[in-house]
Amino acid sequence: MLDTAKLKKIVGAGNVIEEAVKLDAYSRDISFVNAIKPRCVVIPKTKQAIQELVKFANETQTPLVPVSS
């Protein structure tokens, strides 16, 4: 199970999205790949938060999917 408390500690509670309605928007793109809803969306604001997030993902074998505008 994903430790969202640890993610919130890394990026701040307001930067971790867990609401089902909001996660739906991140479950698909314009490709033909089937939609997969993420467990959460994390919005890092600093270089340090990104580094800690990648370290966390490596340690927990959690896949990261970068999204940008």
mmCIF file as Biopython writes it, N, C-alpha, C and O atoms, coordinates in Angstrom:
data_model
#
loop_
_atom_site.group_PDB
_atom_site.id
_atom_site.type_symbol
_atom_site.label_atom_id
_atom_site.label_alt_id
_atom_site.label_comp_id
_atom_site.label_asym_id
_atom_site.label_entity_id
_atom_site.label_seq_id
_atom_site.pdbx_PDB_ins_code
_atom_site.Cartn_x
_atom_site.Cartn_y
_atom_site.Cartn_z
_atom_site.occupancy
_atom_site.B_iso_or_equiv
_atom_site.auth_seq_id
_atom_site.auth_asym_id
_atom_site.pdbx_PDB_model_num
ATOM 1   N N  . MET A ? 1  ? 0.840   -1.181 0.000   1.0 0.0 1  A 1 
ATOM 2   C CA . MET A ? 1  ? 0.000   0.000  0.000   1.0 0.0 1  A 1 
ATOM 3   C C  . MET A ? 1  ? 0.882   1.239  0.000   1.0 0.0 1  A 1 
ATOM 4   O O  . MET A ? 1  ? 1.904   1.279  0.684   1.0 0.0 1  A 1 
ATOM 5   N N  . LEU A ? 2  ? 0.500   2.220  -0.743  1.0 0.0 2  A 1 
ATOM 6   C CA . LEU A ? 2  ? 1.254   3.457  -0.863  1.0 0.0 2  A 1 
ATOM 7   C C  . LEU A ? 2  ? 1.137   4.285  0.416   1.0 0.0 2  A 1 
ATOM 8   O O  . LEU A ? 2  ? 0.037   4.501  0.924   1.0 0.0 2  A 1 
ATOM 9   N N  . ASP A ? 3  ? 2.268   4.741  0.925   1.0 0.0 3  A 1 
ATOM 10  C CA . ASP A ? 3  ? 2.312   5.540  2.152   1.0 0.0 3  A 1 
ATOM 11  C C  . ASP A ? 3  ? 2.115   7.008  1.797   1.0 0.0 3  A 1 
ATOM 12  O O  . ASP A ? 3  ? 3.088   7.737  1.605   1.0 0.0 3  A 1 
ATOM 13  N N  . THR A ? 4  ? 0.855   7.445  1.709   1.0 0.0 4  A 1 
ATOM 14  C CA . THR A ? 4  ? 0.588   8.830  1.342   1.0 0.0 4  A 1 
ATOM 15  C C  . THR A ? 4  ? 1.010   9.800  2.441   1.0 0.0 4  A 1 
ATOM 16  O O  . THR A ? 4  ? 1.265   10.972 2.164   1.0 0.0 4  A 1 
ATOM 17  N N  . ALA A ? 5  ? 1.085   9.331  3.674   1.0 0.0 5  A 1 
ATOM 18  C CA . ALA A ? 5  ? 1.548   10.198 4.761   1.0 0.0 5  A 1 
ATOM 19  C C  . ALA A ? 5  ? 2.993   10.619 4.504   1.0 0.0 5  A 1 
ATOM 20  O O  . ALA A ? 5  ? 3.358   11.767 4.756   1.0 0.0 5  A 1 
ATOM 21  N N  . LYS A ? 6  ? 3.813   9.698  4.003   1.0 0.0 6  A 1 
ATOM 22  C CA . LYS A ? 6  ? 5.208   10.010 3.680   1.0 0.0 6  A 1 
ATOM 23  C C  . LYS A ? 6  ? 5.261   10.998 2.523   1.0 0.0 6  A 1 
ATOM 24  O O  . LYS A ? 6  ? 6.064   11.931 2.537   1.0 0.0 6  A 1 
ATOM 25  N N  . LEU A ? 7  ? 4.408   10.798 1.521   1.0 0.0 7  A 1 
ATOM 26  C CA . LEU A ? 7  ? 4.361   11.735 0.382   1.0 0.0 7  A 1 
ATOM 27  C C  . LEU A ? 7  ? 3.976   13.137 0.857   1.0 0.0 7  A 1 
ATOM 28  O O  . LEU A ? 7  ? 4.559   14.129 0.421   1.0 0.0 7  A 1 
ATOM 29  N N  . LYS A ? 8  ? 3.001   13.208 1.743   1.0 0.0 8  A 1 
ATOM 30  C CA . LYS A ? 8  ? 2.565   14.505 2.274   1.0 0.0 8  A 1 
ATOM 31  C C  . LYS A ? 8  ? 3.679   15.183 3.054   1.0 0.0 8  A 1 
ATOM 32  O O  . LYS A ? 8  ? 3.795   16.408 3.046   1.0 0.0 8  A 1 
ATOM 33  N N  . LYS A ? 9  ? 4.496   14.388 3.724   1.0 0.0 9  A 1 
ATOM 34  C CA . LYS A ? 9  ? 5.627   14.941 4.451   1.0 0.0 9  A 1 
ATOM 35  C C  . LYS A ? 9  ? 6.667   15.503 3.481   1.0 0.0 9  A 1 
ATOM 36  O O  . LYS A ? 9  ? 7.311   16.511 3.773   1.0 0.0 9  A 1 
ATOM 37  N N  . ILE A ? 10 ? 6.829   14.848 2.328   1.0 0.0 10 A 1 
ATOM 38  C CA . ILE A ? 10 ? 7.813   15.274 1.339   1.0 0.0 10 A 1 
ATOM 39  C C  . ILE A ? 10 ? 7.369   16.556 0.627   1.0 0.0 10 A 1 
ATOM 40  O O  . ILE A ? 10 ? 8.154   17.497 0.507   1.0 0.0 10 A 1 
ATOM 41  N N  . VAL A ? 11 ? 6.121   16.599 0.155   1.0 0.0 11 A 1 
ATOM 42  C CA . VAL A ? 11 ? 5.673   17.719 -0.693  1.0 0.0 11 A 1 
ATOM 43  C C  . VAL A ? 11 ? 4.644   18.631 -0.045  1.0 0.0 11 A 1 
ATOM 44  O O  . VAL A ? 11 ? 4.290   19.662 -0.615  1.0 0.0 11 A 1 
ATOM 45  N N  . GLY A ? 12 ? 4.159   18.270 1.132   1.0 0.0 12 A 1 
ATOM 46  C CA . GLY A ? 12 ? 3.115   19.057 1.791   1.0 0.0 12 A 1 
ATOM 47  C C  . GLY A ? 12 ? 1.745   18.462 1.499   1.0 0.0 12 A 1 
ATOM 48  O O  . GLY A ? 12 ? 1.475   18.029 0.379   1.0 0.0 12 A 1 
ATOM 49  N N  . ALA A ? 13 ? 0.888   18.441 2.502   1.0 0.0 13 A 1 
ATOM 50  C CA . ALA A ? 13 ? -0.427  17.805 2.384   1.0 0.0 13 A 1 
ATOM 51  C C  . ALA A ? 13 ? -1.268  18.390 1.259   1.0 0.0 13 A 1 
ATOM 52  O O  . ALA A ? 13 ? -2.021  17.667 0.607   1.0 0.0 13 A 1 
ATOM 53  N N  . GLY A ? 14 ? -1.149  19.681 1.028   1.0 0.0 14 A 1 
ATOM 54  C CA . GLY A ? 14 ? -1.941  20.327 -0.020  1.0 0.0 14 A 1 
ATOM 55  C C  . GLY A ? 14 ? -1.476  19.990 -1.425  1.0 0.0 14 A 1 
ATOM 56  O O  . GLY A ? 14 ? -2.128  20.364 -2.399  1.0 0.0 14 A 1 
ATOM 57  N N  . ASN A ? 15 ? -0.360  19.290 -1.540  1.0 0.0 15 A 1 
ATOM 58  C CA . ASN A ? 15 ? 0.193   18.940 -2.848  1.0 0.0 15 A 1 
ATOM 59  C C  . ASN A ? 15 ? 0.060   17.452 -3.168  1.0 0.0 15 A 1 
ATOM 60  O O  . ASN A ? 15 ? 0.715   16.946 -4.079  1.0 0.0 15 A 1 
ATOM 61  N N  . VAL A ? 16 ? -0.788  16.757 -2.416  1.0 0.0 16 A 1 
ATOM 62  C CA . VAL A ? 16 ? -1.099  15.355 -2.690  1.0 0.0 16 A 1 
ATOM 63  C C  . VAL A ? 16 ? -2.600  15.257 -2.933  1.0 0.0 16 A 1 
ATOM 64  O O  . VAL A ? 16 ? -3.399  15.542 -2.041  1.0 0.0 16 A 1 
ATOM 65  N N  . ILE A ? 17 ? -2.976  14.857 -4.129  1.0 0.0 17 A 1 
ATOM 66  C CA . ILE A ? 17 ? -4.382  14.752 -4.515  1.0 0.0 17 A 1 
ATOM 67  C C  . ILE A ? 17 ? -4.813  13.296 -4.384  1.0 0.0 17 A 1 
ATOM 68  O O  . ILE A ? 17 ? -4.182  12.395 -4.936  1.0 0.0 17 A 1 
ATOM 69  N N  . GLU A ? 18 ? -5.908  13.081 -3.638  1.0 0.0 18 A 1 
ATOM 70  C CA . GLU A ? 18 ? -6.428  11.726 -3.441  1.0 0.0 18 A 1 
ATOM 71  C C  . GLU A ? 18 ? -7.910  11.608 -3.779  1.0 0.0 18 A 1 
ATOM 72  O O  . GLU A ? 18 ? -8.453  10.504 -3.747  1.0 0.0 18 A 1 
ATOM 73  N N  . GLU A ? 19 ? -8.580  12.717 -4.102  1.0 0.0 19 A 1 
ATOM 74  C CA . GLU A ? 19 ? -10.007 12.699 -4.381  1.0 0.0 19 A 1 
ATOM 75  C C  . GLU A ? 19 ? -10.285 12.005 -5.718  1.0 0.0 19 A 1 
ATOM 76  O O  . GLU A ? 19 ? -9.675  12.334 -6.736  1.0 0.0 19 A 1 
ATOM 77  N N  . ALA A ? 20 ? -11.213 11.042 -5.701  1.0 0.0 20 A 1 
ATOM 78  C CA . ALA A ? 20 ? -11.506 10.218 -6.878  1.0 0.0 20 A 1 
ATOM 79  C C  . ALA A ? 20 ? -11.864 11.047 -8.107  1.0 0.0 20 A 1 
ATOM 80  O O  . ALA A ? 20 ? -11.415 10.736 -9.211  1.0 0.0 20 A 1 
ATOM 81  N N  . VAL A ? 21 ? -12.654 12.078 -7.938  1.0 0.0 21 A 1 
ATOM 82  C CA . VAL A ? 21 ? -13.074 12.906 -9.071  1.0 0.0 21 A 1 
ATOM 83  C C  . VAL A ? 21 ? -11.870 13.576 -9.728  1.0 0.0 21 A 1 
ATOM 84  O O  . VAL A ? 21 ? -11.766 13.616 -10.954 1.0 0.0 21 A 1 
ATOM 85  N N  . LYS A ? 22 ? -10.971 14.097 -8.914  1.0 0.0 22 A 1 
ATOM 86  C CA . LYS A ? 22 ? -9.780  14.749 -9.455  1.0 0.0 22 A 1 
ATOM 87  C C  . LYS A ? 22 ? -8.822  13.744 -10.082 1.0 0.0 22 A 1 
ATOM 88  O O  . LYS A ? 22 ? -8.164  14.053 -11.075 1.0 0.0 22 A 1 
ATOM 89  N N  . LEU A ? 23 ? -8.737  12.542 -9.513  1.0 0.0 23 A 1 
ATOM 90  C CA . LEU A ? 23 ? -7.851  11.522 -10.062 1.0 0.0 23 A 1 
ATOM 91  C C  . LEU A ? 23 ? -8.317  11.048 -11.442 1.0 0.0 23 A 1 
ATOM 92  O O  . LEU A ? 23 ? -7.501  10.634 -12.266 1.0 0.0 23 A 1 
ATOM 93  N N  . ASP A ? 24 ? -9.611  11.108 -11.689 1.0 0.0 24 A 1 
ATOM 94  C CA . ASP A ? 24 ? -10.136 10.717 -13.009 1.0 0.0 24 A 1 
ATOM 95  C C  . ASP A ? 24 ? -9.488  11.520 -14.130 1.0 0.0 24 A 1 
ATOM 96  O O  . ASP A ? 24 ? -9.229  10.986 -15.208 1.0 0.0 24 A 1 
ATOM 97  N N  . ALA A ? 25 ? -9.227  12.786 -13.883 1.0 0.0 25 A 1 
ATOM 98  C CA . ALA A ? 25 ? -8.616  13.640 -14.906 1.0 0.0 25 A 1 
ATOM 99  C C  . ALA A ? 25 ? -7.202  13.191 -15.253 1.0 0.0 25 A 1 
ATOM 100 O O  . ALA A ? 25 ? -6.715  13.472 -16.348 1.0 0.0 25 A 1 
ATOM 101 N N  . TYR A ? 26 ? -6.545  12.500 -14.338 1.0 0.0 26 A 1 
ATOM 102 C CA . TYR A ? 26 ? -5.178  12.028 -14.564 1.0 0.0 26 A 1 
ATOM 103 C C  . TYR A ? 26 ? -5.138  10.582 -15.063 1.0 0.0 26 A 1 
ATOM 104 O O  . TYR A ? 26 ? -4.053  10.034 -15.257 1.0 0.0 26 A 1 
ATOM 105 N N  . SER A ? 27 ? -6.281  9.965  -15.272 1.0 0.0 27 A 1 
ATOM 106 C CA . SER A ? 27 ? -6.314  8.550  -15.637 1.0 0.0 27 A 1 
ATOM 107 C C  . SER A ? 27 ? -6.204  8.302  -17.138 1.0 0.0 27 A 1 
ATOM 108 O O  . SER A ? 27 ? -6.059  7.157  -17.566 1.0 0.0 27 A 1 
ATOM 109 N N  . ARG A ? 28 ? -6.270  9.352  -17.932 1.0 0.0 28 A 1 
ATOM 110 C CA . ARG A ? 28 ? -6.222  9.170  -19.383 1.0 0.0 28 A 1 
ATOM 111 C C  . ARG A ? 28 ? -5.558  10.347 -20.055 1.0 0.0 28 A 1 
ATOM 112 O O  . ARG A ? 28 ? -5.425  11.427 -19.479 1.0 0.0 28 A 1 
ATOM 113 N N  . ASP A ? 29 ? -5.143  10.115 -21.289 1.0 0.0 29 A 1 
ATOM 114 C CA . ASP A ? 29 ? -4.606  11.186 -22.110 1.0 0.0 29 A 1 
ATOM 115 C C  . ASP A ? 29 ? -5.144  11.003 -23.521 1.0 0.0 29 A 1 
ATOM 116 O O  . ASP A ? 29 ? -6.134  10.296 -23.709 1.0 0.0 29 A 1 
ATOM 117 N N  . ILE A ? 30 ? -4.526  11.614 -24.506 1.0 0.0 30 A 1 
ATOM 118 C CA . ILE A ? 30 ? -5.060  11.534 -25.864 1.0 0.0 30 A 1 
ATOM 119 C C  . ILE A ? 30 ? -4.578  10.303 -26.629 1.0 0.0 30 A 1 
ATOM 120 O O  . ILE A ? 30 ? -4.890  10.146 -27.810 1.0 0.0 30 A 1 
ATOM 121 N N  . SER A ? 31 ? -3.822  9.432  -25.967 1.0 0.0 31 A 1 
ATOM 122 C CA . SER A ? 31 ? -3.343  8.217  -26.620 1.0 0.0 31 A 1 
ATOM 123 C C  . SER A ? 31 ? -4.440  7.148  -26.597 1.0 0.0 31 A 1 
ATOM 124 O O  . SER A ? 31 ? -5.525  7.360  -26.056 1.0 0.0 31 A 1 
ATOM 125 N N  . PHE A ? 32 ? -4.134  6.010  -27.190 1.0 0.0 32 A 1 
ATOM 126 C CA . PHE A ? 32 ? -5.085  4.904  -27.241 1.0 0.0 32 A 1 
ATOM 127 C C  . PHE A ? 32 ? -4.895  3.902  -26.106 1.0 0.0 32 A 1 
ATOM 128 O O  . PHE A ? 32 ? -5.491  2.825  -26.121 1.0 0.0 32 A 1 
ATOM 129 N N  . VAL A ? 33 ? -4.076  4.250  -25.132 1.0 0.0 33 A 1 
ATOM 130 C CA . VAL A ? 33 ? -3.829  3.382  -23.985 1.0 0.0 33 A 1 
ATOM 131 C C  . VAL A ? 33 ? -5.058  3.407  -23.075 1.0 0.0 33 A 1 
ATOM 132 O O  . VAL A ? 33 ? -5.693  4.447  -22.900 1.0 0.0 33 A 1 
ATOM 133 N N  . ASN A ? 34 ? -5.386  2.241  -22.496 1.0 0.0 34 A 1 
ATOM 134 C CA . ASN A ? 34 ? -6.526  2.180  -21.579 1.0 0.0 34 A 1 
ATOM 135 C C  . ASN A ? 34 ? -6.298  3.080  -20.367 1.0 0.0 34 A 1 
ATOM 136 O O  . ASN A ? 34 ? -5.174  3.224  -19.886 1.0 0.0 34 A 1 
ATOM 137 N N  . ALA A ? 35 ? -7.372  3.674  -19.889 1.0 0.0 35 A 1 
ATOM 138 C CA . ALA A ? 35 ? -7.302  4.563  -18.726 1.0 0.0 35 A 1 
ATOM 139 C C  . ALA A ? 35 ? -6.971  3.765  -17.469 1.0 0.0 35 A 1 
ATOM 140 O O  . ALA A ? 35 ? -7.522  2.688  -17.242 1.0 0.0 35 A 1 
ATOM 141 N N  . ILE A ? 36 ? -6.068  4.306  -16.660 1.0 0.0 36 A 1 
ATOM 142 C CA . ILE A ? 36 ? -5.717  3.718  -15.371 1.0 0.0 36 A 1 
ATOM 143 C C  . ILE A ? 36 ? -5.690  4.837  -14.344 1.0 0.0 36 A 1 
ATOM 144 O O  . ILE A ? 36 ? -4.897  5.771  -14.455 1.0 0.0 36 A 1 
ATOM 145 N N  . LYS A ? 37 ? -6.563  4.741  -13.337 1.0 0.0 37 A 1 
ATOM 146 C CA . LYS A ? 37 ? -6.630  5.785  -12.317 1.0 0.0 37 A 1 
ATOM 147 C C  . LYS A ? 37 ? -5.453  5.652  -11.352 1.0 0.0 37 A 1 
ATOM 148 O O  . LYS A ? 37 ? -5.224  4.574  -10.804 1.0 0.0 37 A 1 
ATOM 149 N N  . PRO A ? 38 ? -4.705  6.733  -11.138 1.0 0.0 38 A 1 
ATOM 150 C CA . PRO A ? 38 ? -3.591  6.680  -10.175 1.0 0.0 38 A 1 
ATOM 151 C C  . PRO A ? 38 ? -4.116  6.619  -8.744  1.0 0.0 38 A 1 
ATOM 152 O O  . PRO A ? 38 ? -5.250  7.010  -8.470  1.0 0.0 38 A 1 
ATOM 153 N N  . ARG A ? 39 ? -3.284  6.131  -7.847  1.0 0.0 39 A 1 
ATOM 154 C CA . ARG A ? 39 ? -3.663  6.110  -6.427  1.0 0.0 39 A 1 
ATOM 155 C C  . ARG A ? 39 ? -3.662  7.513  -5.851  1.0 0.0 39 A 1 
ATOM 156 O O  . ARG A ? 39 ? -4.453  7.833  -4.963  1.0 0.0 39 A 1 
ATOM 157 N N  . CYS A ? 40 ? -2.766  8.352  -6.365  1.0 0.0 40 A 1 
ATOM 158 C CA . CYS A ? 40 ? -2.725  9.744  -5.958  1.0 0.0 40 A 1 
ATOM 159 C C  . CYS A ? 40 ? -1.906  10.521 -6.981  1.0 0.0 40 A 1 
ATOM 160 O O  . CYS A ? 40 ? -1.209  9.939  -7.813  1.0 0.0 40 A 1 
ATOM 161 N N  . VAL A ? 41 ? -2.001  11.836 -6.906  1.0 0.0 41 A 1 
ATOM 162 C CA . VAL A ? 41 ? -1.199  12.733 -7.732  1.0 0.0 41 A 1 
ATOM 163 C C  . VAL A ? 41 ? -0.406  13.606 -6.777  1.0 0.0 41 A 1 
ATOM 164 O O  . VAL A ? 41 ? -0.956  14.174 -5.834  1.0 0.0 41 A 1 
ATOM 165 N N  . VAL A ? 42 ? 0.892   13.708 -7.030  1.0 0.0 42 A 1 
ATOM 166 C CA . VAL A ? 42 ? 1.777   14.491 -6.175  1.0 0.0 42 A 1 
ATOM 167 C C  . VAL A ? 42 ? 2.314   15.661 -6.984  1.0 0.0 42 A 1 
ATOM 168 O O  . VAL A ? 42 ? 2.770   15.482 -8.114  1.0 0.0 42 A 1 
ATOM 169 N N  . ILE A ? 43 ? 2.262   16.845 -6.416  1.0 0.0 43 A 1 
ATOM 170 C CA . ILE A ? 43 ? 2.706   18.053 -7.102  1.0 0.0 43 A 1 
ATOM 171 C C  . ILE A ? 43 ? 3.895   18.639 -6.339  1.0 0.0 43 A 1 
ATOM 172 O O  . ILE A ? 43 ? 3.715   19.448 -5.429  1.0 0.0 43 A 1 
ATOM 173 N N  . PRO A ? 44 ? 5.110   18.229 -6.710  1.0 0.0 44 A 1 
ATOM 174 C CA . PRO A ? 44 ? 6.288   18.786 -6.033  1.0 0.0 44 A 1 
ATOM 175 C C  . PRO A ? 44 ? 6.534   20.220 -6.492  1.0 0.0 44 A 1 
ATOM 176 O O  . PRO A ? 44 ? 6.339   20.544 -7.663  1.0 0.0 44 A 1 
ATOM 177 N N  . LYS A ? 45 ? 6.955   21.065 -5.580  1.0 0.0 45 A 1 
ATOM 178 C CA . LYS A ? 45 ? 7.162   22.488 -5.884  1.0 0.0 45 A 1 
ATOM 179 C C  . LYS A ? 45 ? 8.626   22.895 -5.922  1.0 0.0 45 A 1 
ATOM 180 O O  . LYS A ? 45 ? 8.959   23.969 -6.423  1.0 0.0 45 A 1 
ATOM 181 N N  . THR A ? 46 ? 9.512   22.037 -5.393  1.0 0.0 46 A 1 
ATOM 182 C CA . THR A ? 46 ? 10.925  22.392 -5.338  1.0 0.0 46 A 1 
ATOM 183 C C  . THR A ? 46 ? 11.787  21.259 -5.892  1.0 0.0 46 A 1 
ATOM 184 O O  . THR A ? 46 ? 11.347  20.114 -5.987  1.0 0.0 46 A 1 
ATOM 185 N N  . LYS A ? 47 ? 13.004  21.597 -6.248  1.0 0.0 47 A 1 
ATOM 186 C CA . LYS A ? 47 ? 13.958  20.599 -6.726  1.0 0.0 47 A 1 
ATOM 187 C C  . LYS A ? 47 ? 14.206  19.556 -5.634  1.0 0.0 47 A 1 
ATOM 188 O O  . LYS A ? 47 ? 14.285  18.363 -5.926  1.0 0.0 47 A 1 
ATOM 189 N N  . GLN A ? 48 ? 14.326  19.994 -4.391  1.0 0.0 48 A 1 
ATOM 190 C CA . GLN A ? 48 ? 14.552  19.078 -3.277  1.0 0.0 48 A 1 
ATOM 191 C C  . GLN A ? 48 ? 13.379  18.104 -3.134  1.0 0.0 48 A 1 
ATOM 192 O O  . GLN A ? 48 ? 13.592  16.916 -2.893  1.0 0.0 48 A 1 
ATOM 193 N N  . ALA A ? 49 ? 12.148  18.593 -3.279  1.0 0.0 49 A 1 
ATOM 194 C CA . ALA A ? 49 ? 10.976  17.718 -3.174  1.0 0.0 49 A 1 
ATOM 195 C C  . ALA A ? 49 ? 10.981  16.678 -4.291  1.0 0.0 49 A 1 
ATOM 196 O O  . ALA A ? 49 ? 10.623  15.523 -4.065  1.0 0.0 49 A 1 
ATOM 197 N N  . ILE A ? 50 ? 11.382  17.081 -5.489  1.0 0.0 50 A 1 
ATOM 198 C CA . ILE A ? 50 ? 11.460  16.134 -6.607  1.0 0.0 50 A 1 
ATOM 199 C C  . ILE A ? 50 ? 12.500  15.062 -6.301  1.0 0.0 50 A 1 
ATOM 200 O O  . ILE A ? 50 ? 12.251  13.878 -6.530  1.0 0.0 50 A 1 
ATOM 201 N N  . GLN A ? 51 ? 13.652  15.459 -5.792  1.0 0.0 51 A 1 
ATOM 202 C CA . GLN A ? 51 ? 14.707  14.498 -5.460  1.0 0.0 51 A 1 
ATOM 203 C C  . GLN A ? 51 ? 14.236  13.514 -4.385  1.0 0.0 51 A 1 
ATOM 204 O O  . GLN A ? 51 ? 14.481  12.312 -4.494  1.0 0.0 51 A 1 
ATOM 205 N N  . GLU A ? 52 ? 13.569  14.016 -3.359  1.0 0.0 52 A 1 
ATOM 206 C CA . GLU A ? 52 ? 13.061  13.151 -2.296  1.0 0.0 52 A 1 
ATOM 207 C C  . GLU A ? 52 ? 11.956  12.238 -2.813  1.0 0.0 52 A 1 
ATOM 208 O O  . GLU A ? 52 ? 11.860  11.080 -2.404  1.0 0.0 52 A 1 
ATOM 209 N N  . LEU A ? 53 ? 11.128  12.756 -3.707  1.0 0.0 53 A 1 
ATOM 210 C CA . LEU A ? 53 ? 10.052  11.966 -4.299  1.0 0.0 53 A 1 
ATOM 211 C C  . LEU A ? 53 ? 10.615  10.815 -5.134  1.0 0.0 53 A 1 
ATOM 212 O O  . LEU A ? 53 ? 10.125  9.690  -5.042  1.0 0.0 53 A 1 
ATOM 213 N N  . VAL A ? 54 ? 11.626  11.083 -5.939  1.0 0.0 54 A 1 
ATOM 214 C CA . VAL A ? 54 ? 12.254  10.030 -6.750  1.0 0.0 54 A 1 
ATOM 215 C C  . VAL A ? 54 ? 12.919  8.998  -5.844  1.0 0.0 54 A 1 
ATOM 216 O O  . VAL A ? 54 ? 12.834  7.798  -6.109  1.0 0.0 54 A 1 
ATOM 217 N N  . LYS A ? 55 ? 13.571  9.446  -4.790  1.0 0.0 55 A 1 
ATOM 218 C CA . LYS A ? 55 ? 14.197  8.521  -3.837  1.0 0.0 55 A 1 
ATOM 219 C C  . LYS A ? 55 ? 13.132  7.637  -3.184  1.0 0.0 55 A 1 
ATOM 220 O O  . LYS A ? 55 ? 13.317  6.426  -3.069  1.0 0.0 55 A 1 
ATOM 221 N N  . PHE A ? 56 ? 12.033  8.230  -2.763  1.0 0.0 56 A 1 
ATOM 222 C CA . PHE A ? 56 ? 10.915  7.487  -2.169  1.0 0.0 56 A 1 
ATOM 223 C C  . PHE A ? 56 ? 10.380  6.450  -3.161  1.0 0.0 56 A 1 
ATOM 224 O O  . PHE A ? 56 ? 10.146  5.298  -2.795  1.0 0.0 56 A 1 
ATOM 225 N N  . ALA A ? 57 ? 10.191  6.860  -4.406  1.0 0.0 57 A 1 
ATOM 226 C CA . ALA A ? 57 ? 9.664   5.951  -5.430  1.0 0.0 57 A 1 
ATOM 227 C C  . ALA A ? 57 ? 10.619  4.783  -5.664  1.0 0.0 57 A 1 
ATOM 228 O O  . ALA A ? 57 ? 10.176  3.644  -5.814  1.0 0.0 57 A 1 
ATOM 229 N N  . ASN A ? 58 ? 11.906  5.051  -5.697  1.0 0.0 58 A 1 
ATOM 230 C CA . ASN A ? 58 ? 12.898  3.979  -5.872  1.0 0.0 58 A 1 
ATOM 231 C C  . ASN A ? 58 ? 12.885  3.013  -4.691  1.0 0.0 58 A 1 
ATOM 232 O O  . ASN A ? 58 ? 12.931  1.797  -4.878  1.0 0.0 58 A 1 
ATOM 233 N N  . GLU A ? 59 ? 12.823  3.547  -3.495  1.0 0.0 59 A 1 
ATOM 234 C CA . GLU A ? 59 ? 12.851  2.705  -2.293  1.0 0.0 59 A 1 
ATOM 235 C C  . GLU A ? 59 ? 11.605  1.837  -2.180  1.0 0.0 59 A 1 
ATOM 236 O O  . GLU A ? 59 ? 11.687  0.704  -1.706  1.0 0.0 59 A 1 
ATOM 237 N N  . THR A ? 60 ? 10.459  2.346  -2.603  1.0 0.0 60 A 1 
ATOM 238 C CA . THR A ? 60 ? 9.187   1.633  -2.461  1.0 0.0 60 A 1 
ATOM 239 C C  . THR A ? 60 ? 8.722   0.974  -3.753  1.0 0.0 60 A 1 
ATOM 240 O O  . THR A ? 60 ? 7.646   0.379  -3.803  1.0 0.0 60 A 1 
ATOM 241 N N  . GLN A ? 61 ? 9.541   1.085  -4.797  1.0 0.0 61 A 1 
ATOM 242 C CA . GLN A ? 61 ? 9.207   0.544  -6.111  1.0 0.0 61 A 1 
ATOM 243 C C  . GLN A ? 61 ? 7.847   1.065  -6.598  1.0 0.0 61 A 1 
ATOM 244 O O  . GLN A ? 61 ? 7.032   0.324  -7.149  1.0 0.0 61 A 1 
ATOM 245 N N  . THR A ? 62 ? 7.640   2.350  -6.377  1.0 0.0 62 A 1 
ATOM 246 C CA . THR A ? 62 ? 6.417   3.020  -6.803  1.0 0.0 62 A 1 
ATOM 247 C C  . THR A ? 62 ? 6.672   3.667  -8.152  1.0 0.0 62 A 1 
ATOM 248 O O  . THR A ? 62 ? 7.603   4.462  -8.280  1.0 0.0 62 A 1 
ATOM 249 N N  . PRO A ? 63 ? 5.870   3.349  -9.164  1.0 0.0 63 A 1 
ATOM 250 C CA . PRO A ? 63 ? 6.084   3.968  -10.468 1.0 0.0 63 A 1 
ATOM 251 C C  . PRO A ? 63 ? 5.740   5.456  -10.451 1.0 0.0 63 A 1 
ATOM 252 O O  . PRO A ? 63 ? 4.786   5.879  -9.797  1.0 0.0 63 A 1 
ATOM 253 N N  . LEU A ? 64 ? 6.526   6.236  -11.174 1.0 0.0 64 A 1 
ATOM 254 C CA . LEU A ? 64 ? 6.262   7.658  -11.341 1.0 0.0 64 A 1 
ATOM 255 C C  . LEU A ? 64 ? 5.910   7.919  -12.798 1.0 0.0 64 A 1 
ATOM 256 O O  . LEU A ? 64 ? 6.556   7.392  -13.705 1.0 0.0 64 A 1 
ATOM 257 N N  . VAL A ? 65 ? 4.899   8.721  -13.014 1.0 0.0 65 A 1 
ATOM 258 C CA . VAL A ? 65 ? 4.528   9.132  -14.362 1.0 0.0 65 A 1 
ATOM 259 C C  . VAL A ? 65 ? 4.528   10.658 -14.367 1.0 0.0 65 A 1 
ATOM 260 O O  . VAL A ? 65 ? 3.606   11.277 -13.836 1.0 0.0 65 A 1 
ATOM 261 N N  . PRO A ? 66 ? 5.558   11.272 -14.966 1.0 0.0 66 A 1 
ATOM 262 C CA . PRO A ? 66 ? 5.594   12.733 -14.979 1.0 0.0 66 A 1 
ATOM 263 C C  . PRO A ? 66 ? 4.521   13.297 -15.909 1.0 0.0 66 A 1 
ATOM 264 O O  . PRO A ? 66 ? 4.256   12.755 -16.982 1.0 0.0 66 A 1 
ATOM 265 N N  . VAL A ? 67 ? 3.921   14.385 -15.473 1.0 0.0 67 A 1 
ATOM 266 C CA . VAL A ? 67 ? 2.884   15.066 -16.260 1.0 0.0 67 A 1 
ATOM 267 C C  . VAL A ? 67 ? 3.224   16.554 -16.232 1.0 0.0 67 A 1 
ATOM 268 O O  . VAL A ? 67 ? 3.557   17.101 -15.181 1.0 0.0 67 A 1 
ATOM 269 N N  . SER A ? 68 ? 3.140   17.198 -17.380 1.0 0.0 68 A 1 
ATOM 270 C CA . SER A ? 68 ? 3.371   18.630 -17.417 1.0 0.0 68 A 1 
ATOM 271 C C  . SER A ? 68 ? 2.376   19.269 -18.374 1.0 0.0 68 A 1 
ATOM 272 O O  . SER A ? 68 ? 1.669   18.589 -19.118 1.0 0.0 68 A 1 
ATOM 273 N N  . SER A ? 69 ? 2.344   20.567 -18.334 1.0 0.0 69 A 1 
ATOM 274 C CA . SER A ? 69 ? 1.425   21.270 -19.232 1.0 0.0 69 A 1 
ATOM 275 C C  . SER A ? 69 ? 2.181   21.796 -20.439 1.0 0.0 69 A 1 
ATOM 276 O O  . SER A ? 69 ? 1.585   22.420 -21.317 1.0 0.0 69 A 1 
#
